[in-house]
């Protein structure tokens, strides 16, 4: 599915925009599956996202090595397949995916040479709200002593640092 979206992107001459489209479709689909009125079977959520992260790992290995994203993807796959509390996984994954929404739009605007300062402001507020504020409450509530959980904390710290980077970049714009 992910390769079909990539191959049929409206921007075949711009692989970065095509990959951004695939990532955005995954995020929107993941959030939709996580927020349906009738609770979606966990296996469907896992299949959707694990297949995306594997597709993106293959893409990165083939075209551009991105060590942090490789770590991120492997960790998310491990979390989705782990025996951590399902509510922690569902909510953490929801916060992680919904926090990315403005990023896809900003990325598209930047690579299409469109003005995006107002969107960057929204992104600088939206991303930390979910990745720092909401996710920190979740991590504290579901504290566990295991390797996967500690790696989630590392991912949380990276989200916190990225939030600071976004705000700093916005101020110096």
C-alpha positions in Angstrom: 0.0 0.0 0.0 2.7 2.5 1.0 4.7 1.9 -2.2 1.6 2.4 -4.2 1.0 5.8 -2.6 4.6 6.7 -3.2 4.6 5.6 -6.8 1.4 7.5 -7.5 2.3 10.7 -5.8 1.3 13.9 -7.6 5.0 14.9 -7.3 7.0 12.0 -8.9 9.9 14.3 -9.7 10.2 15.2 -6.0 10.8 12.1 -3.9 10.9 14.1 -0.6 7.3 15.3 -1.2 6.2 11.8 -2.2 7.7 10.3 1.0 6.1 13.1 3.0 2.8 12.2 1.4 3.2 8.6 2.5 4.1 9.6 6.0 1.1 12.0 6.2 -1.3 9.3 4.9 0.0 6.9 7.6 -0.4 9.4 10.4 -3.9 10.4 9.3 -4.9 6.7 9.0 -3.3 5.8 12.3 -5.2 8.6 14.1 -8.4 7.7 12.4 -8.0 4.1 13.4 -7.2 5.2 17.0 -10.2 7.5 17.3 -13.1 5.6 15.7 -16.3 5.5 17.7 -16.2 1.7 17.8 -12.8 0.7 19.2 -10.7 -0.6 16.4 -9.0 -4.0 16.8 -5.5 -3.5 18.1 -4.1 -5.9 15.4 -5.4 -3.6 12.6 -3.7 -0.6 14.1 -0.5 -2.6 14.5 -0.6 -4.0 11.0 -1.2 -0.5 9.5 1.7 1.1 11.4 4.2 -1.7 11.5 3.8 -2.1 7.7 4.4 1.6 7.3 7.5 1.7 9.5 9.0 -1.3 7.7 8.3 0.3 4.3 10.0 3.5 5.5 13.0 1.6 7.0 13.5 -0.1 3.6 13.3 3.4 2.0 15.9 4.8 4.4 18.2 1.9 3.9 17.9 2.2 0.1 18.1 6.0 -0.4 19.3 7.8 2.7 20.5 6.6 6.1 18.9 8.5 8.9 20.2 7.0 12.1 17.8 8.7 14.5 14.7 7.8 12.4 16.0 4.2 12.0 16.2 4.0 15.8 12.8 5.6 16.1 11.1 3.2 13.7 12.6 0.1 15.2 11.6 1.3 18.7 8.0 2.0 17.5 7.8 -1.4 15.9 9.0 -3.0 19.2 6.5 -0.9 21.2 3.6 -1.9 19.0 4.5 -5.5 19.2 5.4 -5.4 22.9 3.4 -6.4 26.0 3.3 -2.9 27.4 -0.1 -1.7 28.5 -2.3 -1.3 25.4 -3.8 2.0 26.7 -0.2 3.4 27.0 0.6 2.3 23.5 -2.6 3.5 22.0 -2.5 6.9 23.6 1.3 7.4 23.2 1.0 6.4 19.5 -2.0 8.8 19.1 -0.1 11.7 20.6 3.0 10.9 18.5 1.1 10.7 15.2 -1.3 13.7 15.8 1.7 15.8 16.8 3.1 15.4 13.3 0.1 16.8 11.4 1.3 20.4 11.0 4.8 19.1 10.2 3.7 17.4 7.0 2.1 20.7 5.8 5.1 22.8 6.8 7.5 20.3 5.1 5.4 20.4 1.9 5.3 24.2 1.9 9.1 24.4 2.4 9.8 22.0 -0.4 7.3 23.8 -2.7 8.8 27.2 -1.9 5.6 28.5 -0.3 5.3 30.9 2.6 4.7 28.9 5.8 5.6 31.1 8.8 2.0 31.0 10.3 2.0 27.2 9.9 5.4 27.1 11.7 3.9 29.0 14.6 1.1 26.5 14.8 3.6 23.6 14.6 5.7 25.2 17.3 2.7 25.1 19.7 1.0 21.9 18.5 4.0 19.6 18.5 5.2 20.3 22.1 1.6 20.2 23.4 1.3 16.5 22.3 4.9 15.4 22.5 5.9 17.1 25.7 2.8 17.9 27.8 0.4 15.1 26.9 3.1 12.4 26.5 4.8 13.2 29.8 1.6 12.8 31.8 1.1 9.4 30.0 4.6 8.2 30.7 4.4 9.1 34.4 1.0 7.4 34.7 2.2 4.1 33.1 5.7 3.9 34.5 7.3 0.5 34.1 10.7 -1.0 34.6 11.7 -2.4 31.3 14.0 -1.7 28.3 11.2 -0.7 25.9 9.7 1.8 28.3 13.2 3.4 28.9 13.6 3.7 25.2 10.2 5.5 25.0 11.6 7.9 27.6 14.6 8.6 25.2 12.1 9.2 22.4 10.2 11.6 24.7 13.4 13.5 25.4 14.1 13.7 21.7 10.6 15.2 21.2 11.3 17.7 23.9 14.6 18.7 22.3 12.9 19.0 18.9 10.2 21.2 20.4 12.9 23.5 21.8 14.6 23.5 18.4 11.4 24.4 16.6 10.7 27.3 19.0 14.2 28.6 18.8 14.2 28.4 15.0 10.9 30.3 14.9 12.2 33.0 17.2 15.3 33.5 15.0 13.3 33.4 11.7 
